[in-house]
Amino acid sequence: MSSPRLRHGRSDESDALSWDRLRSWAYPRSVGWTDASELRAHHIGADIDIIVAAHSHAFIGRKTRSRARVAAIGYHPSLLPLHRGRDAIRWTIRDGDRVTGGTVYHLTERTDGGPIAAQEHMLVPPGATPQSLWHEHLAPLGIRLLHRVVDDLAKGRRIEVPQDEDLATWEPAMDSPPLFKPELIALPGSAPVESDKWALHGHGTFEHFQDGR
């Protein structure tokens, strides 16, 4: 299990009330926990089938993803390939979008750019804020979509629909540092690497959504 070390806006490591909620849940249950920014391949056990990144702001590298025996999937609160980036919900409100949604996708080297496993749209309620849109709509939607995809994978049904790069949009984070990709380390003297161009593509059969998926 991995999550941020502290809740947003908290800084006191000695105060358990400042810990991220997932970390607080794991500790009394003796569930292994790792800071999301420090997650590496050696943290993933040999018996792990699926890695799930739920609206995570931490990049999961190739070596770490490859430890999962079945899949590494993530949930993004937008209709990918629209609104890639960590502030998708805030940009949805800022841009005045009338329609939004959630996407479960296969994690690759292209941030928020992997093949889509499930997607569902919704209308943005009048007067919605980033907080209300997430807590009342997009978070519950993400749980439903993740359950659907995990159930599909358990039944041997692997859906991978490539994202249309001609429709992709990427907005910068409004108040966060750039995404850190720990497994992409440049050699001394080498030119900067635009890692989003280097994507892993699945080799399984692509299936289109059926039954409203």
Accessible surface in RSA format (square Angstrom, percent):
REM  Atomic radii and reference values for relative SASA: ProtOr
REM  Chains: A
REM  Algorithm: Lee & Richards
REM  Probe-radius: 1.40
REM  Slices: 20
REM RES _ NUM      All-atoms   Total-Side   Main-Chain    Non-polar    All polar
REM                ABS   REL    ABS   REL    ABS   REL    ABS   REL    ABS   REL
RES MET A   1    93.09  48.2  37.76  25.0  55.34 131.8  52.25  44.4  40.85  54.1
RES SER A   2    33.64  28.4  12.10  16.1  21.54  49.6  11.24  23.9  22.40  31.4
RES SER A   3     6.91   5.8   3.90   5.2   3.02   6.9   6.91  14.7   0.00   0.0
RES PRO A   4    77.06  56.2  73.19  66.7   3.87  14.1  77.06  63.6   0.00   0.0
RES ARG A   5    80.60  33.8  76.97  39.2   3.63   8.6  30.88  42.2  49.71  30.1
RES LEU A   6    40.06  22.3  28.13  20.1  11.93  30.0  28.13  19.8  11.93  32.1
RES ARG A   7    92.40  38.8  85.82  43.7   6.58  15.7  24.16  33.0  68.25  41.4
RES HIS A   8   185.59 101.4 152.46 106.0  33.13  84.8 110.23 113.6  75.36  87.7
RES GLY A   9    76.71  94.6   0.00   N/A  76.71  94.6  37.97 104.2  38.74  86.8
RES ARG A  10   112.18  47.1  96.54  49.2  15.64  37.2  23.00  31.4  89.17  54.0
RES SER A  11   104.42  88.2  77.55 103.5  26.87  61.9  43.70  93.1  60.73  85.1
RES ASP A  12    71.21  49.9  65.16  64.9   6.05  14.3  30.49  71.8  40.72  40.6
RES GLU A  13    73.40  42.1  68.05  51.5   5.35  12.7  59.02 114.1  14.39  11.7
RES SER A  14   105.67  89.3  64.90  86.6  40.77  93.9  57.26 121.9  48.41  67.8
RES ASP A  15    52.74  36.9  46.86  46.6   5.89  13.9  14.29  33.6  38.45  38.3
RES ALA A  16    56.57  52.0  50.24  77.5   6.34  14.4  50.28  70.8   6.29  16.7
RES LEU A  17   137.90  76.8 133.63  95.6   4.27  10.7 135.49  95.2   2.42   6.5
RES SER A  18     4.19   3.5   4.19   5.6   0.00   0.0   0.00   0.0   4.19   5.9
RES TRP A  19    39.02  15.7  38.82  18.8   0.20   0.5  38.82  20.7   0.20   0.3
RES ASP A  20    26.21  18.4  26.21  26.1   0.00   0.0   0.00   0.0  26.21  26.1
RES ARG A  21   164.52  69.1 158.63  80.9   5.89  14.0  47.94  65.5 116.57  70.6
RES LEU A  22    73.48  40.9  69.24  49.5   4.24  10.7  71.54  50.2   1.95   5.2
RES ARG A  23    22.92   9.6  22.55  11.5   0.37   0.9   3.06   4.2  19.86  12.0
RES SER A  24    38.81  32.8  29.31  39.1   9.50  21.9  29.16  62.1   9.65  13.5
RES TRP A  25   112.70  45.2 107.07  51.8   5.63  13.2  94.70  50.5  17.99  29.2
RES ALA A  26     0.10   0.1   0.10   0.1   0.00   0.0   0.10   0.1   0.00   0.0
RES TYR A  27   158.74  74.1 143.54  81.7  15.20  39.6 101.58  76.3  57.16  70.5
RES PRO A  28    95.43  69.6  57.60  52.5  37.84 137.5  66.48  54.9  28.95 179.9
RES ARG A  29   127.63  53.6 102.55  52.3  25.08  59.7  39.26  53.6  88.37  53.6
RES SER A  30   108.32  91.5  70.82  94.5  37.50  86.4  46.37  98.8  61.95  86.8
RES VAL A  31    54.67  36.0  42.96  38.9  11.70  28.2  47.26  41.1   7.41  20.1
RES GLY A  32    57.81  71.3   0.00   N/A  57.81  71.3  46.15 126.6  11.67  26.1
RES TRP A  33    58.93  23.6  30.86  14.9  28.07  65.9  31.13  16.6  27.80  45.1
RES THR A  34    21.72  15.4  18.57  18.8   3.14   7.5   8.63  11.6  13.08  19.8
RES ASP A  35    15.01  10.5  13.61  13.5   1.41   3.3   0.00   0.0  15.01  15.0
RES ALA A  36    18.10  16.6  13.80  21.3   4.30   9.8  14.11  19.9   3.99  10.6
RES SER A  37    63.35  53.5  53.72  71.7   9.63  22.2  44.60  95.0  18.75  26.3
RES GLU A  38    89.84  51.6  86.70  65.6   3.14   7.5  31.26  60.5  58.59  47.8
RES LEU A  39    27.16  15.1  20.49  14.7   6.67  16.8  20.49  14.4   6.67  17.9
RES ARG A  40    68.74  28.9  68.74  35.0   0.00   0.0  27.26  37.3  41.48  25.1
RES ALA A  41    23.72  21.8  22.72  35.1   0.99   2.3  22.79  32.1   0.93   2.5
RES HIS A  42   143.73  78.6 108.43  75.4  35.31  90.3  89.65  92.4  54.08  62.9
RES HIS A  43    74.00  40.4  41.04  28.5  32.96  84.3  30.25  31.2  43.75  50.9
RES ILE A  44    18.79  10.7  17.17  12.8   1.63   3.9  18.16  13.1   0.63   1.7
RES GLY A  45    33.06  40.8   0.00   N/A  33.06  40.8  29.26  80.3   3.81   8.5
RES ALA A  46    81.00  74.5  60.89  94.0  20.11  45.7  65.70  92.5  15.30  40.5
RES ASP A  47   104.59  73.3  91.93  91.5  12.66  29.9  35.09  82.6  69.50  69.3
RES ILE A  48    63.22  36.0  62.29  46.4   0.93   2.3  63.22  45.5   0.00   0.0
RES ASP A  49    62.66  43.9  58.65  58.4   4.02   9.5  13.91  32.7  48.75  48.6
RES ILE A  50    41.96  23.9  23.68  17.6  18.28  44.1  23.68  17.1  18.28  49.6
RES ILE A  51    14.41   8.2  11.47   8.5   2.93   7.1  14.41  10.4   0.00   0.0
RES VAL A  52    71.92  47.3  42.12  38.1  29.80  71.8  42.12  36.6  29.80  80.8
RES ALA A  53    11.87  10.9   6.80  10.5   5.07  11.5  11.12  15.7   0.75   2.0
RES ALA A  54    66.01  60.7  43.30  66.8  22.71  51.7  43.30  61.0  22.71  60.2
RES HIS A  55    43.97  24.0  31.37  21.8  12.60  32.2  17.46  18.0  26.51  30.8
RES SER A  56    52.01  43.9  19.32  25.8  32.70  75.3  18.42  39.2  33.59  47.1
RES HIS A  57    89.75  49.0  71.92  50.0  17.82  45.6  55.27  57.0  34.48  40.1
RES ALA A  58    27.54  25.3  13.89  21.4  13.65  31.1  19.18  27.0   8.36  22.2
RES PHE A  59    22.17  11.1   7.77   4.8  14.40  37.5  12.75   7.7   9.42  27.0
RES ILE A  60    21.67  12.3  13.45  10.0   8.22  19.8  16.51  11.9   5.16  14.0
RES GLY A  61     2.53   3.1   0.00   N/A   2.53   3.1   0.32   0.9   2.22   5.0
RES ARG A  62   106.60  44.8 105.62  53.8   0.97   2.3  46.91  64.1  59.68  36.2
RES LYS A  63   144.18  70.3 140.90  86.4   3.29   7.8  85.89  77.3  58.30  62.1
RES THR A  64     0.81   0.6   0.81   0.8   0.00   0.0   0.52   0.7   0.30   0.4
RES ARG A  65    14.30   6.0   8.95   4.6   5.35  12.7   7.02   9.6   7.29   4.4
RES SER A  66    86.46  73.1  50.54  67.4  35.92  82.8  47.56 101.3  38.91  54.5
RES ARG A  67    98.49  41.4  87.37  44.5  11.11  26.5  23.11  31.6  75.37  45.7
RES ALA A  68    13.45  12.4   0.25   0.4  13.19  30.0   0.27   0.4  13.17  34.9
RES ARG A  69   154.77  65.0 115.10  58.7  39.66  94.4  55.78  76.2  98.98  60.0
RES VAL A  70    62.12  40.9  47.77  43.2  14.35  34.6  51.57  44.8  10.55  28.6
RES ALA A  71     5.53   5.1   0.00   0.0   5.53  12.6   5.53   7.8   0.00   0.0
RES ALA A  72    10.68   9.8   4.33   6.7   6.35  14.4   4.33   6.1   6.35  16.8
RES ILE A  73     0.00   0.0   0.00   0.0   0.00   0.0   0.00   0.0   0.00   0.0
RES GLY A  74     0.98   1.2   0.00   N/A   0.98   1.2   0.98   2.7   0.00   0.0
RES TYR A  75     8.19   3.8   3.64   2.1   4.55  11.8   3.64   2.7   4.55   5.6
RES HIS A  76     8.72   4.8   8.72   6.1   0.00   0.0   2.49   2.6   6.24   7.3
RES PRO A  77     0.07   0.0   0.00   0.0   0.07   0.2   0.00   0.0   0.07   0.4
RES SER A  78     0.69   0.6   0.62   0.8   0.07   0.2   0.69   1.5   0.00   0.0
RES LEU A  79    35.77  19.9  32.23  23.1   3.54   8.9  32.23  22.6   3.54   9.5
RES LEU A  80     4.28   2.4   0.00   0.0   4.28  10.8   0.00   0.0   4.28  11.5
RES PRO A  81    14.48  10.6  14.48  13.2   0.00   0.0  14.48  12.0   0.00   0.0
RES LEU A  82    78.11  43.5  78.11  55.9   0.00   0.0  78.11  54.9   0.00   0.0
RES HIS A  83    17.71   9.7  17.71  12.3   0.00   0.0  12.57  13.0   5.14   6.0
RES ARG A  84    15.66   6.6  14.90   7.6   0.75   1.8   2.20   3.0  13.46   8.2
RES GLY A  85     2.97   3.7   0.00   N/A   2.97   3.7   2.74   7.5   0.23   0.5
RES ARG A  86    48.66  20.4  34.68  17.7  13.97  33.3  14.42  19.7  34.23  20.7
RES ASP A  87    15.69  11.0  12.68  12.6   3.02   7.1   2.34   5.5  13.36  13.3
RES ALA A  88     1.62   1.5   0.09   0.1   1.53   3.5   0.87   1.2   0.75   2.0
RES ILE A  89    14.10   8.0  13.12   9.8   0.97   2.3  13.23   9.5   0.87   2.4
RES ARG A  90    85.40  35.9  82.59  42.1   2.81   6.7  24.83  33.9  60.57  36.7
RES TRP A  91    38.17  15.3  38.17  18.5   0.00   0.0  38.17  20.4   0.00   0.0
RES THR A  92     0.82   0.6   0.58   0.6   0.24   0.6   0.22   0.3   0.60   0.9
RES ILE A  93    49.79  28.3  37.03  27.6  12.77  30.8  38.93  28.0  10.86  29.5
RES ARG A  94   158.79  66.7 124.21  63.3  34.58  82.3  38.45  52.6 120.34  72.9
RES ASP A  95    71.23  49.9  37.25  37.1  33.97  80.3  20.28  47.7  50.95  50.8
RES GLY A  96    52.32  64.5   0.00   N/A  52.32  64.5  34.37  94.3  17.95  40.2
RES ASP A  97    42.32  29.6  31.14  31.0  11.18  26.4  12.64  29.8  29.68  29.6
RES ARG A  98   187.18  78.6 181.55  92.5   5.63  13.4  64.87  88.7 122.31  74.1
RES VAL A  99    66.82  44.0  53.70  48.6  13.12  31.6  53.70  46.7  13.12  35.6
RES THR A 100     4.99   3.5   2.26   2.3   2.73   6.5   3.47   4.7   1.53   2.3
RES GLY A 101     0.00   0.0   0.00   N/A   0.00   0.0   0.00   0.0   0.00   0.0
RES GLY A 102     0.00   0.0   0.00   N/A   0.00   0.0   0.00   0.0   0.00   0.0
RES THR A 103     0.00   0.0   0.00   0.0   0.00   0.0   0.00   0.0   0.00   0.0
RES VAL A 104     0.00   0.0   0.00   0.0   0.00   0.0   0.00   0.0   0.00   0.0
RES TYR A 105    17.71   8.3  17.71  10.1   0.00   0.0   1.49   1.1  16.21  20.0
RES HIS A 106     9.80   5.4   9.80   6.8   0.00   0.0   8.65   8.9   1.15   1.3
RES LEU A 107    27.00  15.0  16.48  11.8  10.52  26.4  16.84  11.8  10.16  27.3
RES THR A 108    11.38   8.1   6.12   6.2   5.26  12.5   5.81   7.8   5.57   8.4
RES GLU A 109     3.26   1.9   3.26   2.5   0.00   0.0   0.17   0.3   3.09   2.5
RES ARG A 110    59.07  24.8  58.47  29.8   0.59   1.4   3.19   4.4  55.88  33.9
RES THR A 111    20.08  14.3  14.72  14.9   5.36  12.8  17.64  23.7   2.44   3.7
RES ASP A 112    14.80  10.4  12.34  12.3   2.47   5.8   0.00   0.0  14.80  14.8
RES GLY A 113    10.52  13.0   0.00   N/A  10.52  13.0   0.00   0.0  10.52  23.6
RES GLY A 114     0.92   1.1   0.00   N/A   0.92   1.1   0.92   2.5   0.00   0.0
RES PRO A 115    12.05   8.8  11.44  10.4   0.61   2.2  11.55   9.5   0.50   3.1
RES ILE A 116    11.25   6.4  11.25   8.4   0.00   0.0  11.25   8.1   0.00   0.0
RES ALA A 117     3.16   2.9   2.00   3.1   1.16   2.6   2.00   2.8   1.16   3.1
RES ALA A 118     0.31   0.3   0.31   0.5   0.00   0.0   0.31   0.4   0.00   0.0
RES GLN A 119    44.03  24.6  35.84  26.2   8.19  19.5   4.56   9.7  39.47  29.9
RES GLU A 120    57.77  33.2  52.91  40.0   4.87  11.6  26.02  50.3  31.75  25.9
RES HIS A 121   123.37  67.4 110.53  76.8  12.85  32.9  60.97  62.8  62.41  72.6
RES MET A 122    36.10  18.7  29.45  19.5   6.65  15.8  31.44  26.7   4.67   6.2
RES LEU A 123   128.97  71.8 119.92  85.8   9.06  22.8 119.92  84.2   9.06  24.4
RES VAL A 124    21.41  14.1  10.75   9.7  10.66  25.7  10.75   9.3  10.66  28.9
RES PRO A 125    41.33  30.1  34.30  31.3   7.03  25.6  39.37  32.5   1.96  12.2
RES PRO A 126   138.18 100.7 106.76  97.3  31.43 114.2 118.19  97.6  19.99 124.2
RES GLY A 127    78.90  97.3   0.00   N/A  78.90  97.3  44.13 121.1  34.77  77.9
RES ALA A 128    20.09  18.5   1.71   2.6  18.38  41.8   6.37   9.0  13.73  36.4
RES THR A 129    62.41  44.4  61.71  62.6   0.70   1.7  57.56  77.3   4.85   7.3
RES PRO A 130    33.98  24.8  32.01  29.2   1.97   7.2  32.41  26.8   1.58   9.8
RES GLN A 131   118.71  66.4 114.84  83.9   3.87   9.2  57.56 122.5  61.15  46.4
RES SER A 132    31.69  26.8  25.11  33.5   6.58  15.2  28.31  60.3   3.38   4.7
RES LEU A 133     0.05   0.0   0.00   0.0   0.05   0.1   0.05   0.0   0.00   0.0
RES TRP A 134    62.76  25.2  62.76  30.4   0.00   0.0  42.93  22.9  19.83  32.2
RES HIS A 135   113.76  62.2  96.75  67.2  17.01  43.5  54.72  56.4  59.04  68.7
RES GLU A 136   116.00  66.6  92.25  69.8  23.75  56.6  37.70  72.9  78.30  63.9
RES HIS A 137    60.77  33.2  53.77  37.4   7.00  17.9  38.45  39.6  22.31  26.0
RES LEU A 138     0.32   0.2   0.32   0.2   0.00   0.0   0.32   0.2   0.00   0.0
RES ALA A 139    23.23  21.4  20.09  31.0   3.14   7.1  21.24  29.9   1.99   5.3
RES PRO A 140    48.47  35.3  45.40  41.4   3.07  11.2  47.32  39.1   1.15   7.2
RES LEU A 141     4.60   2.6   4.60   3.3   0.00   0.0   4.60   3.2   0.00   0.0
RES GLY A 142     1.75   2.2   0.00   N/A   1.75   2.2   1.75   4.8   0.00   0.0
RES ILE A 143   104.61  59.5 102.96  76.7   1.65   4.0 104.10  75.0   0.51   1.4
RES ARG A 144   130.33  54.7 121.91  62.1   8.41  20.0  68.29  93.3  62.03  37.6
RES LEU A 145     0.00   0.0   0.00   0.0   0.00   0.0   0.00   0.0   0.00   0.0
RES LEU A 146    22.90  12.8  22.67  16.2   0.23   0.6  22.90  16.1   0.00   0.0
RES HIS A 147   128.11  70.0 121.44  84.4   6.66  17.0  77.80  80.2  50.31  58.5
RES ARG A 148    55.31  23.2  47.06  24.0   8.24  19.6  16.32  22.3  38.99  23.6
RES VAL A 149     3.10   2.0   3.10   2.8   0.00   0.0   3.10   2.7   0.00   0.0
RES VAL A 150    55.39  36.4  55.33  50.1   0.06   0.2  55.33  48.1   0.06   0.2
RES ASP A 151    62.50  43.8  58.93  58.6   3.57   8.5  21.03  49.5  41.47  41.4
RES ASP A 152     7.05   4.9   7.05   7.0   0.00   0.0   2.34   5.5   4.72   4.7
RES LEU A 153    17.20   9.6   5.13   3.7  12.07  30.3   5.86   4.1  11.34  30.5
RES ALA A 154    88.34  81.2  43.50  67.1  44.84 102.0  56.24  79.2  32.10  85.0
RES LYS A 155   155.17  75.7 117.93  72.4  37.25  88.7  82.04  73.8  73.13  77.9
RES GLY A 156    69.23  85.4   0.00   N/A  69.23  85.4  37.07 101.7  32.16  72.0
RES ARG A 157    59.73  25.1  56.12  28.6   3.61   8.6  35.15  48.0  24.58  14.9
RES ARG A 158    81.97  34.4  79.10  40.3   2.86   6.8  39.35  53.8  42.62  25.8
RES ILE A 159     3.97   2.3   1.27   0.9   2.70   6.5   1.27   0.9   2.70   7.3
RES GLU A 160     2.91   1.7   2.91   2.2   0.00   0.0   1.40   2.7   1.50   1.2
RES VAL A 161    30.95  20.4  30.53  27.6   0.43   1.0  30.95  26.9   0.00   0.0
RES PRO A 162    76.98  56.1  62.00  56.5  14.98  54.5  64.10  52.9  12.88  80.1
RES GLN A 163    17.39   9.7   0.37   0.3  17.02  40.5   1.94   4.1  15.46  11.7
RES ASP A 164    70.42  49.3  60.52  60.2   9.89  23.4  28.69  67.5  41.73  41.6
RES GLU A 165    83.68  48.0  65.06  49.2  18.62  44.3  52.59 101.7  31.09  25.4
RES ASP A 166   138.60  97.1 103.71 103.2  34.89  82.5  29.78  70.1 108.82 108.5
RES LEU A 167   108.34  60.3 100.64  72.0   7.70  19.4 105.55  74.1   2.79   7.5
RES ALA A 168    33.43  30.7   9.89  15.3  23.54  53.5   9.98  14.1  23.45  62.1
RES THR A 169    54.76  39.0  47.72  48.4   7.04  16.8  53.74  72.2   1.03   1.6
RES TRP A 170   125.05  50.2  97.98  47.4  27.07  63.6  81.73  43.6  43.32  70.3
RES GLU A 171    24.25  13.9  23.39  17.7   0.86   2.1  12.60  24.4  11.65   9.5
RES PRO A 172    86.23  62.8  82.37  75.1   3.86  14.0  86.18  71.2   0.05   0.3
RES ALA A 173    31.23  28.7   6.86  10.6  24.37  55.4   6.86   9.7  24.37  64.5
RES MET A 174    71.90  37.2  34.86  23.1  37.04  88.2  27.96  23.8  43.94  58.2
RES ASP A 175   102.77  72.0  64.24  63.9  38.53  91.1  44.05 103.7  58.72  58.6
RES SER A 176    44.06  37.2  23.25  31.0  20.81  47.9   6.50  13.8  37.55  52.6
RES PRO A 177    98.45  71.8  90.45  82.5   7.99  29.1  97.68  80.7   0.76   4.7
RES PRO A 178   125.38  91.4 103.34  94.2  22.04  80.1 114.60  94.6  10.78  67.0
RES LEU A 179    52.22  29.1  27.40  19.6  24.82  62.4  27.40  19.2  24.82  66.8
RES PHE A 180   123.91  62.0 112.91  69.9  10.99  28.6 117.08  71.0   6.82  19.5
RES LYS A 181    27.99  13.7  20.34  12.5   7.65  18.2  19.80  17.8   8.19   8.7
RES PRO A 182    15.74  11.5   6.72   6.1   9.02  32.8   6.80   5.6   8.94  55.6
RES GLU A 183    46.59  26.8  18.33  13.9  28.26  67.3  21.21  41.0  25.39  20.7
RES LEU A 184    67.75  37.7  43.32  31.0  24.43  61.4  48.87  34.3  18.88  50.8
RES ILE A 185   130.19  74.1 104.39  77.8  25.79  62.2 106.62  76.8  23.57  64.0
RES ALA A 186    59.05  54.3  33.89  52.3  25.15  57.2  39.30  55.3  19.74  52.3
RES LEU A 187   136.63  76.1 131.57  94.1   5.06  12.7 131.66  92.5   4.97  13.4
RES PRO A 188   133.78  97.5 100.54  91.6  33.24 120.8 112.67  93.0  21.11 131.2
RES GLY A 189    91.45 112.8   0.00   N/A  91.45 112.8  44.46 122.0  46.99 105.2
RES SER A 190    55.44  46.8  26.06  34.8  29.38  67.7  34.77  74.0  20.66  28.9
RES ALA A 191    75.84  69.7  59.38  91.6  16.46  37.4  65.22  91.8  10.62  28.1
RES PRO A 192   130.37  95.0 105.40  96.1  24.96  90.7 112.97  93.3  17.40 108.1
RES VAL A 193    91.67  60.3  61.87  56.0  29.79  71.8  64.76  56.3  26.90  73.0
RES GLU A 194   114.12  65.5 102.47  77.5  11.65  27.7  47.19  91.3  66.93  54.6
RES SER A 195    16.69  14.1  13.84  18.5   2.85   6.6   3.99   8.5  12.71  17.8
RES ASP A 196    51.73  36.2  50.79  50.6   0.94   2.2  23.60  55.5  28.14  28.1
RES LYS A 197   137.81  67.2 119.24  73.2  18.57  44.2  73.73  66.4  64.08  68.3
RES TRP A 198   167.72  67.3 165.10  79.9   2.62   6.1 157.68  84.1  10.04  16.3
RES ALA A 199    24.36  22.4   3.97   6.1  20.39  46.4   3.97   5.6  20.39  54.0
RES LEU A 200    60.03  33.4  57.24  40.9   2.79   7.0  58.56  41.1   1.47   4.0
RES HIS A 201   129.13  70.6 116.79  81.2  12.34  31.6  80.41  82.9  48.72  56.7
RES GLY A 202    30.52  37.6   0.00   N/A  30.52  37.6  17.03  46.7  13.48  30.2
RES HIS A 203   185.61 101.4 146.19 101.6  39.42 100.9 105.61 108.8  80.00  93.1
RES GLY A 204    41.30  50.9   0.00   N/A  41.30  50.9  27.25  74.8  14.06  31.5
RES THR A 205   114.57  81.5  95.40  96.7  19.16  45.7  66.07  88.7  48.50  73.3
RES PHE A 206    90.47  45.3  69.73  43.2  20.74  54.0  69.78  42.3  20.69  59.2
RES GLU A 207    52.69  30.2  47.38  35.8   5.31  12.6  22.78  44.1  29.91  24.4
RES HIS A 208   144.77  79.1 140.59  97.7   4.18  10.7  97.01 100.0  47.76  55.6
RES PHE A 209    57.83  28.9  34.52  21.4  23.32  60.7  34.57  21.0  23.27  66.6
RES GLN A 210   105.19  58.8  98.44  71.9   6.75  16.1  28.31  60.3  76.87  58.3
RES ASP A 211   143.61 100.6  98.27  97.8  45.34 107.2  37.86  89.1 105.75 105.5
RES GLY A 212    80.53  99.3   0.00   N/A  80.53  99.3  44.51 122.1  36.02  80.7
RES ARG A 213    75.13  31.5  64.77  33.0  10.36  24.7   9.21  12.6  65.91  39.9
END  Absolute sums over single chains surface
CHAIN  1 A    12645.2       9788.8       2856.3       7498.5       5146.7
END  Absolute sums over all chains
TOTAL         12645.2       9788.8       2856.3       7498.5       5146.7
